[in-house]
Amino acid sequence: MANISGVWLGTYWQQEDPVRFELSVVQGGNTISGNILDDNYLGEASITGEVTGRRISFTKKYLGSPRPAVFYLGLIAEDENFMQGQWSINEVSGLWEAHRQEDNLVFDLEQKKAEPLGIR
C-alpha cells in the first residue's frame, strides 16, 4: 500500500480553468485525513478517505460552507511522489493531479508531536 502522508501541491481543472491547491495528508493504515487549501475563493476544506494499494479516494468538504462535497478518485505513482485522477461533484467532473512537496514541515511537526517524550 502506498504511503501519501505529507504535503502535496496540485492542480484541478474546472471547466478547463486550472486551480492550484495545497493538500496536507496524514495516513494511518489505509485511512487518510487532512486539509486542502484551494487557491481561489473556495478556500479551505477537510478531507477523509482511503488508500488501497495505489488507488486513492477521498471526499473534500469545504469548511463553514453549505457547498456540496467533492469526490476524488485517482492513482498514486509507484514512487509515491505523484498522483492523478478525476474529481466529481453532482454531474460535473474534471481532472486533478498532485506532486509531493519535499519541504514537509507540517508533517514533520505532527510526527514530532506523536513521538513519546523520553526522560533524560
C-alpha positions in Angstrom: 0.0 0.0 0.0 1.3 3.5 -0.9 2.0 6.0 1.9 0.9 9.5 0.9 1.4 11.2 4.3 2.8 14.7 3.8 2.3 17.9 1.9 1.2 17.9 -1.8 0.9 20.7 -4.3 -1.6 20.2 -7.1 -4.0 21.4 -9.7 -7.5 20.6 -10.6 -9.3 21.7 -13.7 -12.8 23.2 -13.6 -14.2 24.0 -17.0 -10.7 24.0 -18.4 -9.5 26.6 -15.8 -6.7 25.4 -13.6 -7.0 25.9 -9.8 -3.9 25.3 -7.6 -4.2 23.7 -4.2 -2.1 22.6 -1.3 -3.0 19.3 0.3 -1.8 18.1 3.8 -2.4 14.4 4.5 -2.0 12.2 7.5 -2.3 8.4 6.8 -2.9 5.7 9.3 -3.1 2.3 7.7 -5.3 2.7 4.7 -7.3 5.7 6.1 -6.3 9.3 5.2 -7.4 12.6 6.6 -6.2 16.1 6.2 -6.8 19.6 4.9 -6.8 21.1 1.4 -6.5 24.8 0.6 -7.7 25.9 -2.8 -6.0 29.0 -4.4 -9.4 30.7 -5.1 -12.5 31.9 -3.4 -13.5 28.4 -2.2 -10.7 28.4 0.5 -10.1 25.6 3.0 -11.7 22.2 3.2 -11.2 18.9 5.1 -10.7 15.6 3.5 -11.3 12.0 4.6 -10.7 8.9 2.5 -8.6 5.8 1.9 -5.7 4.3 0.0 -6.0 0.8 -1.3 -2.8 -0.4 -3.0 -2.0 2.5 -5.3 -5.7 3.7 -5.6 -6.8 6.8 -3.6 -10.3 8.0 -2.9 -11.3 10.9 -0.7 -14.1 13.3 0.0 -13.5 17.1 0.2 -15.8 19.2 2.4 -15.4 23.0 2.5 -15.2 24.4 6.0 -18.1 26.7 7.1 -19.8 26.3 3.7 -23.0 24.7 2.6 -21.3 23.7 -0.7 -21.7 20.0 -1.6 -18.9 17.5 -1.1 -16.4 16.9 -3.9 -15.3 13.2 -4.5 -11.8 12.5 -5.7 -10.6 9.2 -7.2 -7.1 8.6 -8.5 -3.9 6.5 -8.8 -0.6 7.0 -7.0 2.6 6.6 -8.9 4.9 3.7 -7.9 7.5 6.2 -6.4 4.7 7.7 -4.3 5.6 11.2 -5.4 2.7 11.9 -7.9 -1.0 11.1 -8.1 -3.7 12.0 -10.5 -7.3 11.2 -11.2 -10.8 12.6 -11.5 -13.0 14.7 -9.2 -16.8 14.9 -9.3 -19.5 16.9 -7.8 -23.0 16.0 -8.8 -22.9 15.7 -12.6 -19.8 17.9 -13.0 -16.3 16.4 -13.1 -12.7 17.2 -14.1 -9.1 16.1 -13.8 -6.7 16.6 -10.9 -3.0 15.9 -10.2 -0.6 16.5 -7.3 3.1 16.3 -6.6 4.7 15.6 -3.2 6.2 18.7 -1.7 9.7 18.0 -0.4 9.7 20.6 2.4 7.2 18.8 4.6 7.3 21.0 7.7 3.7 20.3 8.8 4.1 16.6 8.6 7.5 16.8 10.5 5.8 18.7 13.3 2.9 16.2 13.5 5.5 13.3 13.7 7.4 15.1 16.5 4.1 15.6 18.4 3.3 11.9 18.1 6.7 10.8 19.5 6.7 9.7 23.1 8.6 12.1 25.4 11.7 10.5 26.8 13.1 11.3 30.3 16.8 12.1 30.1 
